[in-house]
Amino acid sequence: MSRSNLHERLRGRQKGRSARYSKADDATLLPLIEDICSERGSNGYRRITAHLNRKLKTEQHAIARVNPKRVYRMMRQNHLLLRKHIGRVGEHRAHDGQVITLHPNTRWCSDGFEITCWNKEKVRVVFSLDCCDREIMSYVATTTGIRADMVQDVLVESIEQRFGDVRELPHTVEWLTDNGSCYIAEETRRFASSLGFKVCTTPVRSPQSNGMAEAFVKTFKRDYVYLNDRPDAATVLAKLAEWFEDYNNYHPHSGLKMMSPREYRALKVAC
């Protein structure tokens, strides 16, 4: 077995590995990690790492980048790690379909969800999401029921957000939803088709077929709704725009190499 590299190092011809880790840097990093954990209490160490590296880059710190193992170690030593979640016992939601797409503006999905305020008022939200970059392109919120015309507004705003002031899509985009009444209404389907969408609905009693929209709802409630005060509907309605912007600009996704939706989209557009 060759030992030429060892021979070269012993003779002083090859430099040893440079010291990349400095324990003294931990004193600089720990307050930053604690601040991020305080602001984003539902994030695990990998997402904390993504937020930390973005902050280091934006603020041009001397420490350019930190790997997840180092952040994990520091969070463990300072009791900042989340409790492990193993899911529900017996939970099984197998789904053979593929919702994610390789390119933006190929398939958009939509769903609605409800936010219950502390005074028992309810805010209902319907949104559109790109199945490639996960950006929330448009949303409508109301204290009443979600109507077909609200879904139509989301369709128009989504097109304007992605393609500008156009009357119809420049190419066919799939529009994936469940079988809610606001989606399957004839006027909604006809309107979507007139804009150039290929209307797709999930099989009955198969909500996991729209799994990307479902996953977003779970993430949004966990990382934004449940971590903020929601005394009444007016407060929640006033905060929604801020929450959606934070999600689009800063929320790291494991499926996007720990980039936020807009970071990933910018990378795809540049390619």
N, C-alpha and C positions, 0 to 999 in steps of 0.2 A: 504494500500500500504506500502510495507516495506521501512524503512529508515535506515536500519542497517549500510549501508556504511557511511551515514551522522553521525550516532551515533558514529561509530568508529573514524571518523575524529575529531569529537568534543572532544573525550576522548584522542586524541593524539596518537592513535594506528596505524593510517594509514597516510602515508605521502601524502602531496598534490602533484599535478602535477608539475613536474620539469619545470623550466623556460627554454624553448627551444629557444625563440626569444629574441634577444638582439638588440636593436636599434643601438647600437654602431657599430655592425657588418655591418650596411648599408654603412658606410663610407669606409669599406674595399671592399664590394661587388660592389658598384656603378662604380668605375673605370674599374673593370673587365667586367661588363655588357656593359659599354660604348664602350670598346675596341671591344667586340664581335659584338655589333650593327654596329660599324664602318666597321668591316671586312665583315659582313654578313647582309647587309642592307635590304635584302628581307625577313629575317626570323622574324616570329612572336614570341610572348613571350614564348610559349611552346618550340620552338626549341632553343631559346636563353637560356632557362633554362637547356636544355639538354647539350648544349655546355658549359655552366657555370659549371654544376656539373662534367662534364668530366675534365674540367680544374682544379677544386678544388681537385679532386681525383688524377690527374696526378702530380700536384705540391704539394700535401700533405699539403694543407692549414689547419689551425685550424678549420675552418668551413667545416664540412664534406660534407654537402648536403643542398640544398635550394629547397623549394617547389615552384611550378609555381605561386601560388597566391602571394607570396612575390615578385617574380620577376616582375609580372604584376603590383603590387602596385608601385614598385620603377620605373619601366619604365613609368607608367602613370604620376607619380609625376614629372618626369624629361623629359616629352614630347618625349619619345623614342618609343612609340607604333606606329604601322603601321595603316594607315587608314583602316577602315573596308571595306571588299570586299563582295558584296552581289551577285555577278555573273551577267550574262546577263539577262535582263528582258525576261521572256518567255523561257529561256533556259531549254530544257528537253532532256535528253539523256538516257532514261531508257534502261537498258540492263539486261536481266534475266540470262545470262551465268555467270559462275564463273571462273575467270582467275587465281586467287591466289591458291596456293597449300599449303598443311600442311607441306610438307617435301622438302628439297632442292633436286635438280637434278631429279625432276619429270616432270616439264614442263619448257622449256626455250622459251622466246619470242624474237622477233627481229623487228626492225623498222629502218627507215632512216630519217634524217632531214637535213635541210640546214641552214647554218649560213651566213648571208650577212655582209660583211665587210664594213667599212666606205668608201673605195674606189670602192665599188660596186662589188668587187671580191666575189666569193661564195665558201664556203667550205661545202662539203657534207660528212655526217658521217653515217655509218651503225654500229649497235651494237647488242650485245646479252645480255639478262638479265634473271636471275633466278626468276621465279614467286613465290618463297617462300621468299628468303632472299633479293631480289632486287639488288644483286650485279651485276655490269657490268663486265662481264667476259672477253669480248674482244670487240674491235672496230677497224674499218678501216676508215681513212679519206682521201679525195681526192678533188682536184679542178675540176675534170671532173665528168662524170656521174658514178653512182654506178653500177658496172657490176656484173654478176653472179659469176665470179671467186673471187671477193672480199667477197661475202657472203660465199663462200666455205672456204676462209681463216679464216673468223670469226668462222665458225663451227669447224674447226680443232683447232684453238687457244682456243676456249671455252672448248673443250674436254681436251686439255693439261692442261689448268688452273685448271680444276676440278679433273681430273683423272690421270694426269701425261702422260708419253710417252706410249700411247696405240694406237693400230690400229683402235679400234672401242669401242663403249660404252659397259660397263660391264652389263648394263641393258637398256631397252628401255626408252628413254626420248622424250616427245612430243616437237616438234619444231613448234611454233605458229607464223605466220606472216600474213601480209596482202597480197593483190594480185598484188604487184609491180612486174614489169617484171623481176627484178633480182632474185625474190623469186620463181616465178612460172616457170622459165626457166627449161626445161626438164633436162638439165645437173645438175642444182642445186638440183632438187628434187631427181634425181637418186643418186647423190653423198651423199646427206643427208641420204637417205635410206640405202646406203651401209655402212654407219657409225653406223647404228643402231637406227636412229631417226624415230619417227612416225611423218610424215609431216602433219601439220594441217594449213589450211588457213581460214581466216575470211570470212563470207558471203560478197558478193559484196555489196558495198555501206553501209557497217557496220563497220567502223573503230573502233567504241567503243568496238567491240568484242576483240580487242587487246588493251584494255584500260590501262593495266599496262605499256606497252611500250609507249603509248601516254602520260600517266601521267609523265613518266620519262622525255620525251622530254620537256614537259611544265616546269617541275622542273629544269631541266638542263639549259634551256634558261633563266629562271627567276633568278636563284641563281648563275649562273656562266657567261653565255654568255653576258647578258645585264648589268652585274655589272663590266665588265672588258673592257679595251681598245681593240679594234679590228680594227686597221687601215688598215690591209691588210691580205691576206690569210696566208702569211708566219708567221705572229705573232700569228694568231689563231692556226695554225697547231702546233706551238711550245708550246702552252699553254694547248692543249687538254689533254695530259697525266697527267699534274698536276691537272686539273679540275676533271678528272675521279677518280684519286686517292683520292682527297679530298672528293668527293661524297661517294666513297666506304668506306672510313675510318671514316668520321666524320658527314655525313649528317643524322640528326635524322628523322625517319619515325614514324608517328603516328600509322601505322599498325604494327610496330615492337617494340611497347612500348617505342618509342622515342630513340631507338638504331639505330646506323648506320648499313648498310648491313653487314659489316664484324664483327661488335660486335655481331649482331644477329646470324650470321652464326657460329661464334665461340661457342656461347651458345648452338646452336642446335647440333653441332658436339660433344660437351662435354656431352650432355645428353645421 
